[in-house]
């Protein structure tokens, strides 16, 4: 405890008995124990507060990361729904497919062929099948 050996603790106890006397020593030991208990409680409270702050800091960092992700997604959505950009892309596609020709000059697709008619003729029965 506190880097002290058993011999040092005995030396402190002997000095305490000499200075305080046997009648005041038990009360003083109780007061010292209360003091150490309150110090331990204060240290534990400070440790808990620090741990809470660390968790709060981590949660704050996660919230900032989520905010940045949402802002990036919002910017991407805004870029994808930008009317002027979509118009320029449609114009580019129109030019690449040569859609400037009027609809009257475009020929209609050929009519489909008439469907084939398939007929089945019964096969002649063998002498064995006639008896059955």
N, CA, C and O atoms as a GROMACS GRO file, in nm:
protein
  528
    1UNK      N    1   0.085  -0.118   0.000
    1UNK     CA    2   0.000   0.000   0.000
    1UNK      C    3   0.089   0.124   0.000
    1UNK      O    4   0.171   0.139   0.091
    2UNK      N    5   0.076   0.211  -0.097
    2UNK     CA    6   0.153   0.334  -0.114
    2UNK      C    7   0.303   0.306  -0.123
    2UNK      O    8   0.383   0.396  -0.096
    3UNK      N    9   0.343   0.186  -0.160
    3UNK     CA   10   0.484   0.153  -0.174
    3UNK      C   11   0.555   0.137  -0.040
    3UNK      O   12   0.677   0.149  -0.034
    4UNK      N   13   0.480   0.108   0.067
    4UNK     CA   14   0.542   0.091   0.200
    4UNK      C   15   0.545  -0.056   0.234
    4UNK      O   16   0.456  -0.133   0.198
    5UNK      N   17   0.651  -0.094   0.306
    5UNK     CA   18   0.663  -0.232   0.353
    5UNK      C   19   0.599  -0.248   0.490
    5UNK      O   20   0.551  -0.151   0.549
    6UNK      N   21   0.599  -0.371   0.539
    6UNK     CA   22   0.537  -0.401   0.669
    6UNK      C   23   0.614  -0.334   0.783
    6UNK      O   24   0.554  -0.291   0.882
    7UNK      N   25   0.744  -0.323   0.769
    7UNK     CA   26   0.825  -0.259   0.874
    7UNK      C   27   0.794  -0.110   0.887
    7UNK      O   28   0.788  -0.057   0.998
    8UNK      N   29   0.774  -0.043   0.772
    8UNK     CA   30   0.741   0.100   0.776
    8UNK      C   31   0.604   0.123   0.837
    8UNK      O   32   0.583   0.222   0.907
    9UNK      N   33   0.511   0.033   0.811
    9UNK     CA   34   0.377   0.046   0.869
    9UNK      C   35   0.384   0.031   1.022
    9UNK      O   36   0.319   0.107   1.094
   10UNK      N   37   0.462  -0.066   1.071
   10UNK     CA   38   0.478  -0.082   1.215
   10UNK      C   39   0.542   0.041   1.278
   10UNK      O   40   0.501   0.082   1.387
   11UNK      N   41   0.640   0.100   1.214
   11UNK     CA   42   0.705   0.219   1.265
   11UNK      C   43   0.605   0.334   1.277
   11UNK      O   44   0.606   0.406   1.377
   12UNK      N   45   0.520   0.352   1.177
   12UNK     CA   46   0.418   0.457   1.182
   12UNK      C   47   0.319   0.430   1.295
   12UNK      O   48   0.277   0.523   1.364
   13UNK      N   49   0.280   0.302   1.315
   13UNK     CA   50   0.186   0.266   1.421
   13UNK      C   51   0.246   0.296   1.558
   13UNK      O   52   0.176   0.346   1.646
   14UNK      N   53   0.373   0.268   1.578
   14UNK     CA   54   0.438   0.293   1.708
   14UNK      C   55   0.446   0.444   1.734
   14UNK      O   56   0.419   0.488   1.846
   15UNK      N   57   0.481   0.521   1.633
   15UNK     CA   58   0.487   0.667   1.650
   15UNK      C   59   0.347   0.721   1.681
   15UNK      O   60   0.333   0.812   1.763
   16UNK      N   61   0.244   0.668   1.616
   16UNK     CA   62   0.106   0.713   1.641
   16UNK      C   63   0.065   0.682   1.784
   16UNK      O   64   0.001   0.765   1.848
   17UNK      N   65   0.099   0.564   1.834
   17UNK     CA   66   0.064   0.528   1.973
   17UNK      C   67   0.137   0.621   2.070
   17UNK      O   68   0.078   0.662   2.171
   18UNK      N   69   0.263   0.655   2.043
   18UNK     CA   70   0.339   0.741   2.132
   18UNK      C   71   0.282   0.884   2.135
   18UNK      O   72   0.270   0.943   2.242
   19UNK      N   73   0.248   0.937   2.019
   19UNK     CA   74   0.199   1.076   2.016
   19UNK      C   75   0.053   1.090   2.054
   19UNK      O   76   0.017   1.185   2.123
   20UNK      N   77  -0.034   0.995   2.010
   20UNK     CA   78  -0.177   1.009   2.037
   20UNK      C   79  -0.220   0.942   2.167
   20UNK      O   80  -0.314   0.987   2.233
   21UNK      N   81  -0.154   0.840   2.201
   21UNK     CA   82  -0.192   0.767   2.322
   21UNK      C   83  -0.298   0.663   2.288
   21UNK      O   84  -0.365   0.670   2.185
   22UNK      N   85  -0.312   0.566   2.377
   22UNK     CA   86  -0.404   0.457   2.347
   22UNK      C   87  -0.552   0.497   2.352
   22UNK      O   88  -0.635   0.426   2.296
   23UNK      N   89  -0.586   0.606   2.417
   23UNK     CA   90  -0.728   0.645   2.424
   23UNK      C   91  -0.775   0.720   2.299
   23UNK      O   92  -0.891   0.705   2.261
   24UNK      N   93  -0.689   0.800   2.233
   24UNK     CA   94  -0.728   0.874   2.114
   24UNK      C   95  -0.699   0.798   1.985
   24UNK      O   96  -0.752   0.835   1.880
   25UNK      N   97  -0.619   0.696   1.989
   25UNK     CA   98  -0.577   0.625   1.867
   25UNK      C   99  -0.694   0.561   1.792
   25UNK      O  100  -0.700   0.575   1.670
   26UNK      N  101  -0.789   0.491   1.858
   26UNK     CA  102  -0.899   0.430   1.782
   26UNK      C  103  -0.985   0.534   1.708
   26UNK      O  104  -1.023   0.511   1.594
   27UNK      N  105  -1.016   0.646   1.771
   27UNK     CA  106  -1.094   0.752   1.705
   27UNK      C  107  -1.021   0.812   1.586
   27UNK      O  108  -1.081   0.840   1.482
   28UNK      N  109  -0.890   0.830   1.603
   28UNK     CA  110  -0.808   0.885   1.494
   28UNK      C  111  -0.803   0.788   1.377
   28UNK      O  112  -0.810   0.830   1.261
   29UNK      N  113  -0.790   0.657   1.405
   29UNK     CA  114  -0.787   0.556   1.299
   29UNK      C  115  -0.920   0.556   1.221
   29UNK      O  116  -0.920   0.541   1.099
   30UNK      N  117  -1.032   0.574   1.292
   30UNK     CA  118  -1.163   0.580   1.227
   30UNK      C  119  -1.169   0.704   1.137
   30UNK      O  120  -1.219   0.697   1.024
   31UNK      N  121  -1.120   0.817   1.186
   31UNK     CA  122  -1.120   0.940   1.106
   31UNK      C  123  -1.032   0.924   0.981
   31UNK      O  124  -1.068   0.969   0.873
   32UNK      N  125  -0.917   0.861   0.998
   32UNK     CA  126  -0.827   0.838   0.883
   32UNK      C  127  -0.894   0.745   0.782
   32UNK      O  128  -0.884   0.769   0.662
   33UNK      N  129  -0.962   0.641   0.828
   33UNK     CA  130  -1.032   0.549   0.738
   33UNK      C  131  -1.143   0.621   0.662
   33UNK      O  132  -1.161   0.599   0.542
   34UNK      N  133  -1.218   0.711   0.733
   34UNK     CA  134  -1.323   0.789   0.666
   34UNK      C  135  -1.262   0.880   0.559
   34UNK      O  136  -1.317   0.897   0.450
   35UNK      N  137  -1.145   0.939   0.593
   35UNK     CA  138  -1.078   1.028   0.498
   35UNK      C  139  -1.038   0.951   0.371
   35UNK      O  140  -1.062   0.997   0.260
   36UNK      N  141  -0.977   0.833   0.390
   36UNK     CA  142  -0.935   0.754   0.274
   36UNK      C  143  -1.056   0.706   0.193
   36UNK      O  144  -1.050   0.698   0.071
   37UNK      N  145  -1.166   0.674   0.262
   37UNK     CA  146  -1.289   0.632   0.192
   37UNK      C  147  -1.344   0.747   0.109
   37UNK      O  148  -1.386   0.727  -0.005
   38UNK      N  149  -1.343   0.869   0.164
   38UNK     CA  150  -1.394   0.984   0.088
   38UNK      C  151  -1.303   1.016  -0.030
   38UNK      O  152  -1.350   1.052  -0.138
   39UNK      N  153  -1.171   1.003  -0.011
   39UNK     CA  154  -1.078   1.024  -0.122
   39UNK      C  155  -1.104   0.920  -0.231
   39UNK      O  156  -1.106   0.952  -0.350
   40UNK      N  157  -1.123   0.794  -0.191
   40UNK     CA  158  -1.150   0.688  -0.288
   40UNK      C  159  -1.280   0.716  -0.364
   40UNK      O  160  -1.288   0.696  -0.485
   41UNK      N  161  -1.384   0.762  -0.292
   41UNK     CA  162  -1.512   0.797  -0.357
   41UNK      C  163  -1.495   0.911  -0.456
   41UNK      O  164  -1.553   0.909  -0.565
   42UNK      N  165  -1.415   1.012  -0.418
   42UNK     CA  166  -1.390   1.125  -0.507
   42UNK      C  167  -1.316   1.080  -0.633
   42UNK      O  168  -1.348   1.123  -0.744
   43UNK      N  169  -1.216   0.994  -0.615
   43UNK     CA  170  -1.140   0.943  -0.730
   43UNK      C  171  -1.231   0.861  -0.821
   43UNK      O  172  -1.224   0.874  -0.944
   44UNK      N  173  -1.316   0.777  -0.764
   44UNK     CA  174  -1.408   0.696  -0.845
   44UNK      C  175  -1.507   0.785  -0.920
   44UNK      O  176  -1.540   0.759  -1.035
   45UNK      N  177  -1.554   0.889  -0.852
   45UNK     CA  178  -1.647   0.983  -0.917
   45UNK      C  179  -1.579   1.055  -1.034
   45UNK      O  180  -1.638   1.071  -1.140
   46UNK      N  181  -1.456   1.098  -1.012
   46UNK     CA  182  -1.380   1.165  -1.119
   46UNK      C  183  -1.356   1.069  -1.235
   46UNK      O  184  -1.367   1.109  -1.351
   47UNK      N  185  -1.324   0.944  -1.205
   47UNK     CA  186  -1.302   0.845  -1.310
   47UNK      C  187  -1.430   0.821  -1.391
   47UNK      O  188  -1.426   0.813  -1.514
   48UNK      N  189  -1.543   0.811  -1.320
   48UNK     CA  190  -1.672   0.790  -1.390
   48UNK      C  191  -1.705   0.909  -1.479
   48UNK      O  192  -1.754   0.892  -1.590
   49UNK      N  193  -1.678   1.030  -1.429
   49UNK     CA  194  -1.704   1.149  -1.509
   49UNK      C  195  -1.616   1.151  -1.634
   49UNK      O  196  -1.663   1.184  -1.743
   50UNK      N  197  -1.490   1.116  -1.618
   50UNK     CA  198  -1.400   1.110  -1.733
   50UNK      C  199  -1.445   1.006  -1.835
   50UNK      O  200  -1.443   1.031  -1.956
   51UNK      N  201  -1.486   0.889  -1.787
   51UNK     CA  202  -1.535   0.786  -1.878
   51UNK      C  203  -1.659   0.832  -1.952
   51UNK      O  204  -1.675   0.805  -2.071
   52UNK      N  205  -1.749   0.903  -1.882
   52UNK     CA  206  -1.869   0.958  -1.945
   52UNK      C  207  -1.831   1.059  -2.052
   52UNK      O  208  -1.890   1.060  -2.161
   53UNK      N  209  -1.734   1.143  -2.022
   53UNK     CA  210  -1.689   1.242  -2.120
   53UNK      C  211  -1.628   1.174  -2.242
   53UNK      O  212  -1.647   1.219  -2.355
   54UNK      N  213  -1.553   1.066  -2.219
   54UNK     CA  214  -1.494   0.993  -2.331
   54UNK      C  215  -1.604   0.933  -2.419
   54UNK      O  216  -1.597   0.940  -2.542
   55UNK      N  217  -1.706   0.876  -2.355
   55UNK     CA  218  -1.818   0.820  -2.432
   55UNK      C  219  -1.891   0.930  -2.507
   55UNK      O  220  -1.930   0.913  -2.622
   56UNK      N  221  -1.908   1.044  -2.441
   56UNK     CA  222  -1.974   1.157  -2.505
   56UNK      C  223  -1.893   1.205  -2.624
   56UNK      O  224  -1.948   1.238  -2.729
   57UNK      N  225  -1.762   1.208  -2.608
   57UNK     CA  226  -1.674   1.249  -2.717
   57UNK      C  227  -1.685   1.152  -2.834
   57UNK      O  228  -1.690   1.195  -2.949
   58UNK      N  229  -1.688   1.021  -2.805
   58UNK     CA  230  -1.703   0.922  -2.910
   58UNK      C  231  -1.838   0.937  -2.981
   58UNK      O  232  -1.846   0.928  -3.103
   59UNK      N  233  -1.943   0.960  -2.902
   59UNK     CA  234  -2.076   0.977  -2.962
   59UNK      C  235  -2.080   1.103  -3.048
   59UNK      O  236  -2.143   1.105  -3.153
   60UNK      N  237  -2.013   1.208  -3.003
   60UNK     CA  238  -2.008   1.331  -3.080
   60UNK      C  239  -1.935   1.308  -3.212
   60UNK      O  240  -1.977   1.358  -3.316
   61UNK      N  241  -1.826   1.232  -3.208
   61UNK     CA  242  -1.751   1.202  -3.331
   61UNK      C  243  -1.836   1.119  -3.427
   61UNK      O  244  -1.835   1.143  -3.547
   62UNK      N  245  -1.910   1.020  -3.373
   62UNK     CA  246  -1.998   0.941  -3.458
   62UNK      C  247  -2.107   1.028  -3.519
   62UNK      O  248  -2.141   1.012  -3.636
   63UNK      N  249  -2.163   1.120  -3.441
   63UNK     CA  250  -2.266   1.209  -3.493
   63UNK      C  251  -2.209   1.297  -3.604
   63UNK      O  252  -2.277   1.322  -3.705
   64UNK      N  253  -2.087   1.345  -3.587
   64UNK     CA  254  -2.024   1.425  -3.693
   64UNK      C  255  -2.002   1.342  -3.819
   64UNK      O  256  -2.021   1.392  -3.930
   65UNK      N  257  -1.962   1.215  -3.802
   65UNK     CA  258  -1.945   1.127  -3.917
   65UNK      C  259  -2.077   1.106  -3.990
   65UNK      O  260  -2.082   1.110  -4.113
   66UNK      N  261  -2.186   1.082  -3.914
   66UNK     CA  262  -2.318   1.065  -3.975
   66UNK      C  263  -2.360   1.194  -4.047
   66UNK      O  264  -2.417   1.189  -4.156
   67UNK      N  265  -2.332   1.307  -3.985
   67UNK     CA  266  -2.367   1.435  -4.047
   67UNK      C  267  -2.294   1.451  -4.179
   67UNK      O  268  -2.354   1.492  -4.279
   68UNK      N  269  -2.164   1.420  -4.181
   68UNK     CA  270  -2.087   1.431  -4.305
   68UNK      C  271  -2.140   1.335  -4.411
   68UNK      O  272  -2.146   1.371  -4.529
   69UNK      N  273  -2.177   1.212  -4.371
   69UNK     CA  274  -2.234   1.117  -4.466
   69UNK      C  275  -2.364   1.170  -4.524
   69UNK      O  276  -2.388   1.161  -4.644
   70UNK      N  277  -2.450   1.225  -4.437
   70UNK     CA  278  -2.578   1.279  -4.484
   70UNK      C  279  -2.558   1.400  -4.575
   70UNK      O  280  -2.629   1.415  -4.674
   71UNK      N  281  -2.463   1.486  -4.541
   71UNK     CA  282  -2.436   1.601  -4.627
   71UNK      C  283  -2.384   1.556  -4.764
   71UNK      O  284  -2.421   1.613  -4.866
   72UNK      N  285  -2.299   1.454  -4.765
   72UNK     CA  286  -2.249   1.400  -4.892
   72UNK      C  287  -2.361   1.340  -4.975
   72UNK      O  288  -2.368   1.361  -5.096
   73UNK      N  289  -2.450   1.264  -4.909
   73UNK     CA  290  -2.562   1.205  -4.981
   73UNK      C  291  -2.657   1.312  -5.032
   73UNK      O  292  -2.710   1.300  -5.142
   74UNK      N  293  -2.678   1.417  -4.953
   74UNK     CA  294  -2.764   1.528  -4.996
   74UNK      C  295  -2.704   1.598  -5.117
   74UNK      O  296  -2.776   1.631  -5.212
   75UNK      N  297  -2.574   1.621  -5.115
   75UNK     CA  298  -2.509   1.686  -5.229
   75UNK      C  299  -2.518   1.598  -5.354
   75UNK      O  300  -2.542   1.648  -5.464
   76UNK      N  301  -2.501   1.468  -5.336
   76UNK     CA  302  -2.512   1.375  -5.449
   76UNK      C  303  -2.654   1.374  -5.504
   76UNK      O  304  -2.673   1.372  -5.625
   77UNK      N  305  -2.753   1.374  -5.416
   77UNK     CA  306  -2.893   1.376  -5.459
   77UNK      C  307  -2.924   1.506  -5.531
   77UNK      O  308  -2.994   1.506  -5.632
   78UNK      N  309  -2.873   1.616  -5.480
   78UNK     CA  310  -2.895   1.745  -5.545
   78UNK      C  311  -2.830   1.747  -5.683
   78UNK      O  312  -2.886   1.800  -5.778
   79UNK      N  313  -2.711   1.688  -5.694
   79UNK     CA  314  -2.644   1.683  -5.824
   79UNK      C  315  -2.722   1.597  -5.922
   79UNK      O  316  -2.732   1.630  -6.040
   80UNK      N  317  -2.778   1.487  -5.872
   80UNK     CA  318  -2.851   1.396  -5.960
   80UNK      C  319  -2.985   1.454  -6.004
   80UNK      O  320  -3.035   1.418  -6.110
   81UNK      N  321  -3.043   1.543  -5.925
   81UNK     CA  322  -3.173   1.599  -5.959
   81UNK      C  323  -3.164   1.740  -6.014
   81UNK      O  324  -3.265   1.809  -6.024
   82UNK      N  325  -3.044   1.786  -6.049
   82UNK     CA  326  -3.025   1.919  -6.104
   82UNK      C  327  -3.082   1.923  -6.246
   82UNK      O  328  -3.033   1.852  -6.334
   83UNK      N  329  -3.184   2.004  -6.268
   83UNK     CA  330  -3.257   2.008  -6.395
   83UNK      C  331  -3.167   2.053  -6.509
   83UNK      O  332  -3.174   1.996  -6.618
   84UNK      N  333  -3.083   2.152  -6.488
   84UNK     CA  334  -3.000   2.201  -6.597
   84UNK      C  335  -2.900   2.095  -6.640
   84UNK      O  336  -2.872   2.079  -6.758
   85UNK      N  337  -2.845   2.023  -6.543
   85UNK     CA  338  -2.749   1.918  -6.576
   85UNK      C  339  -2.819   1.803  -6.648
   85UNK      O  340  -2.765   1.746  -6.743
   86UNK      N  341  -2.938   1.769  -6.603
   86UNK     CA  342  -3.014   1.662  -6.668
   86UNK      C  343  -3.048   1.704  -6.811
   86UNK      O  344  -3.040   1.624  -6.903
   87UNK      N  345  -3.087   1.832  -6.829
   87UNK     CA  346  -3.118   1.882  -6.963
   87UNK      C  347  -2.999   1.874  -7.056
   87UNK      O  348  -3.013   1.836  -7.172
   88UNK      N  349  -2.882   1.908  -7.005
   88UNK     CA  350  -2.763   1.901  -7.090
   88UNK      C  351  -2.728   1.756  -7.123
   88UNK      O  352  -2.683   1.727  -7.233
   89UNK      N  353  -2.749   1.664  -7.028
   89UNK     CA  354  -2.724   1.522  -7.056
   89UNK      C  355  -2.823   1.469  -7.158
   89UNK      O  356  -2.785   1.390  -7.245
   90UNK      N  357  -2.951   1.509  -7.149
   90UNK     CA  358  -3.052   1.465  -7.245
   90UNK      C  359  -3.018   1.519  -7.383
   90UNK      O  360  -3.030   1.448  -7.483
   91UNK      N  361  -2.974   1.645  -7.390
   91UNK     CA  362  -2.935   1.702  -7.518
   91UNK      C  363  -2.817   1.625  -7.577
   91UNK      O  364  -2.813   1.598  -7.697
   92UNK      N  365  -2.722   1.590  -7.493
   92UNK     CA  366  -2.607   1.511  -7.541
   92UNK      C  367  -2.651   1.375  -7.592
   92UNK      O  368  -2.603   1.330  -7.696
   93UNK      N  369  -2.742   1.309  -7.520
   93UNK     CA  370  -2.792   1.180  -7.566
   93UNK      C  371  -2.871   1.194  -7.695
   93UNK      O  372  -2.861   1.110  -7.785
   94UNK      N  373  -2.949   1.299  -7.704
   94UNK     CA  374  -3.029   1.324  -7.824
   94UNK      C  375  -2.937   1.341  -7.944
   94UNK      O  376  -2.964   1.288  -8.052
   95UNK      N  377  -2.829   1.415  -7.924
   95UNK     CA  378  -2.734   1.435  -8.034
   95UNK      C  379  -2.662   1.306  -8.069
   95UNK      O  380  -2.637   1.280  -8.186
   96UNK      N  381  -2.630   1.224  -7.970
   96UNK     CA  382  -2.557   1.100  -7.999
   96UNK      C  383  -2.645   0.997  -8.069
   96UNK      O  384  -2.594   0.916  -8.146
   97UNK      N  385  -2.775   0.999  -8.043
   97UNK     CA  386  -2.866   0.905  -8.110
   97UNK      C  387  -2.927   0.966  -8.236
   97UNK      O  388  -3.006   0.900  -8.304
   98UNK      N  389  -2.894   1.088  -8.266
   98UNK     CA  390  -2.944   1.157  -8.384
   98UNK      C  391  -3.096   1.158  -8.385
   98UNK      O  392  -3.158   1.112  -8.481
   99UNK      N  393  -3.155   1.209  -8.281
   99UNK     CA  394  -3.299   1.217  -8.269
   99UNK      C  395  -3.355   1.344  -8.330
   99UNK      O  396  -3.472   1.376  -8.311
  100UNK      N  397  -3.273   1.418  -8.404
  100UNK     CA  398  -3.319   1.541  -8.466
  100UNK      C  399  -3.404   1.515  -8.589
  100UNK      O  400  -3.472   1.606  -8.637
  101UNK      N  401  -3.403   1.393  -8.640
  101UNK     CA  402  -3.481   1.364  -8.761
  101UNK      C  403  -3.629   1.363  -8.725
  101UNK      O  404  -3.665   1.318  -8.616
  102UNK      N  405  -3.716   1.413  -8.815
  102UNK     CA  406  -3.859   1.413  -8.785
  102UNK      C  407  -3.915   1.272  -8.782
  102UNK      O  408  -3.861   1.181  -8.845
  103UNK      N  409  -4.023   1.255  -8.709
  103UNK     CA  410  -4.082   1.124  -8.693
  103UNK      C  411  -4.142   1.070  -8.822
  103UNK      O  412  -4.151   0.948  -8.838
  104UNK      N  413  -4.184   1.155  -8.915
  104UNK     CA  414  -4.243   1.108  -9.040
  104UNK      C  415  -4.142   1.034  -9.125
  104UNK      O  416  -4.179   0.942  -9.198
  105UNK      N  417  -4.014   1.072  -9.118
  105UNK     CA  418  -3.914   1.008  -9.202
  105UNK      C  419  -3.870   0.874  -9.146
  105UNK      O  420  -3.803   0.797  -9.215
  106UNK      N  421  -3.905   0.845  -9.024
  106UNK     CA  422  -3.868   0.718  -8.965
  106UNK      C  423  -3.969   0.613  -9.011
  106UNK      O  424  -4.089   0.631  -8.993
  107UNK      N  425  -3.920   0.504  -9.070
  107UNK     CA  426  -4.011   0.401  -9.120
  107UNK      C  427  -4.058   0.313  -9.006
  107UNK      O  428  -3.987   0.290  -8.908
  108UNK      N  429  -4.178   0.265  -9.023
  108UNK     CA  430  -4.235   0.177  -8.922
  108UNK      C  431  -4.171   0.040  -8.933
  108UNK      O  432  -4.126   0.003  -9.042
  109UNK      N  433  -4.164  -0.035  -8.827
  109UNK     CA  434  -4.104  -0.168  -8.836
  109UNK      C  435  -4.192  -0.259  -8.922
  109UNK      O  436  -4.313  -0.239  -8.933
  110UNK      N  437  -4.129  -0.359  -8.981
  110UNK     CA  438  -4.200  -0.452  -9.069
  110UNK      C  439  -4.300  -0.532  -8.988
  110UNK      O  440  -4.279  -0.561  -8.870
  111UNK      N  441  -4.411  -0.567  -9.054
  111UNK     CA  442  -4.514  -0.647  -8.988
  111UNK      C  443  -4.462  -0.787  -8.964
  111UNK      O  444  -4.384  -0.838  -9.043
  112UNK      N  445  -4.504  -0.850  -8.857
  112UNK     CA  446  -4.455  -0.985  -8.830
  112UNK      C  447  -4.512  -1.085  -8.930
  112UNK      O  448  -4.619  -1.063  -8.987
  113UNK      N  449  -4.440  -1.195  -8.950
  113UNK     CA  450  -4.487  -1.301  -9.040
  113UNK      C  451  -4.609  -1.368  -8.980
  113UNK      O  452  -4.634  -1.364  -8.860
  114UNK      N  453  -4.686  -1.428  -9.071
  114UNK     CA  454  -4.802  -1.503  -9.024
  114UNK      C  455  -4.754  -1.624  -8.948
  114UNK      O  456  -4.656  -1.686  -8.989
  115UNK      N  457  -4.820  -1.661  -8.840
  115UNK     CA  458  -4.774  -1.775  -8.762
  115UNK      C  459  -4.794  -1.906  -8.840
  115UNK      O  460  -4.889  -1.920  -8.918
  116UNK      N  461  -4.705  -1.999  -8.819
  116UNK     CA  462  -4.715  -2.131  -8.882
  116UNK      C  463  -4.822  -2.211  -8.813
  116UNK      O  464  -4.839  -2.205  -8.692
  117UNK      N  465  -4.895  -2.288  -8.893
  117UNK     CA  466  -4.996  -2.375  -8.837
  117UNK      C  467  -4.939  -2.515  -8.838
  117UNK      O  468  -4.896  -2.564  -8.942
  118UNK      N  469  -4.938  -2.578  -8.724
  118UNK     CA  470  -4.884  -2.712  -8.711
  118UNK      C  471  -5.000  -2.806  -8.684
  118UNK      O  472  -5.080  -2.782  -8.593
  119UNK      N  473  -5.008  -2.911  -8.762
  119UNK     CA  474  -5.114  -3.010  -8.741
  119UNK      C  475  -5.051  -3.144  -8.713
  119UNK      O  476  -4.941  -3.173  -8.760
  120UNK      N  477  -5.119  -3.223  -8.638
  120UNK     CA  478  -5.070  -3.356  -8.603
  120UNK      C  479  -5.166  -3.459  -8.664
  120UNK      O  480  -5.288  -3.445  -8.656
  121UNK      N  481  -5.107  -3.561  -8.724
  121UNK     CA  482  -5.189  -3.670  -8.778
  121UNK      C  483  -5.167  -3.792  -8.691
  121UNK      O  484  -5.054  -3.820  -8.651
  122UNK      N  485  -5.274  -3.863  -8.662
  122UNK     CA  486  -5.257  -3.980  -8.578
  122UNK      C  487  -5.179  -4.088  -8.653
  122UNK      O  488  -5.196  -4.104  -8.774
  123UNK      N  489  -5.096  -4.159  -8.583
  123UNK     CA  490  -5.018  -4.265  -8.647
  123UNK      C  491  -5.104  -4.391  -8.651
  123UNK      O  492  -5.188  -4.414  -8.565
  124UNK      N  493  -5.081  -4.471  -8.750
  124UNK     CA  494  -5.162  -4.592  -8.762
  124UNK      C  495  -5.133  -4.686  -8.647
  124UNK      O  496  -5.021  -4.693  -8.597
  125UNK      N  497  -5.235  -4.757  -8.607
  125UNK     CA  498  -5.221  -4.850  -8.495
  125UNK      C  499  -5.157  -4.979  -8.546
  125UNK      O  500  -5.179  -5.022  -8.659
  126UNK      N  501  -5.080  -5.038  -8.460
  126UNK     CA  502  -5.018  -5.167  -8.491
  126UNK      C  503  -5.117  -5.277  -8.454
  126UNK      O  504  -5.212  -5.252  -8.379
  127UNK      N  505  -5.098  -5.398  -8.505
  127UNK     CA  506  -5.191  -5.505  -8.472
  127UNK      C  507  -5.195  -5.532  -8.322
  127UNK      O  508  -5.299  -5.575  -8.271
  128UNK      N  509  -5.088  -5.509  -8.251
  128UNK     CA  510  -5.086  -5.536  -8.107
  128UNK      C  511  -5.173  -5.435  -8.034
  128UNK      O  512  -5.241  -5.473  -7.938
  129UNK      N  513  -5.174  -5.309  -8.075
  129UNK     CA  514  -5.253  -5.206  -8.010
  129UNK      C  515  -5.402  -5.222  -8.039
  129UNK      O  516  -5.486  -5.181  -7.959
  130UNK      N  517  -5.437  -5.282  -8.154
  130UNK     CA  518  -5.578  -5.300  -8.189
  130UNK      C  519  -5.645  -5.400  -8.097
  130UNK      O  520  -5.765  -5.386  -8.071
  131UNK      N  521  -5.573  -5.499  -8.048
  131UNK     CA  522  -5.632  -5.601  -7.962
  131UNK      C  523  -5.657  -5.550  -7.820
  131UNK      O  524  -5.738  -5.606  -7.748
  132UNK      N  525  -5.592  -5.452  -7.782
  132UNK     CA  526  -5.603  -5.402  -7.646
  132UNK      C  527  -5.722  -5.318  -7.626
  132UNK      O  528  -5.745  -5.269  -7.516
   0.00000   0.00000   0.00000
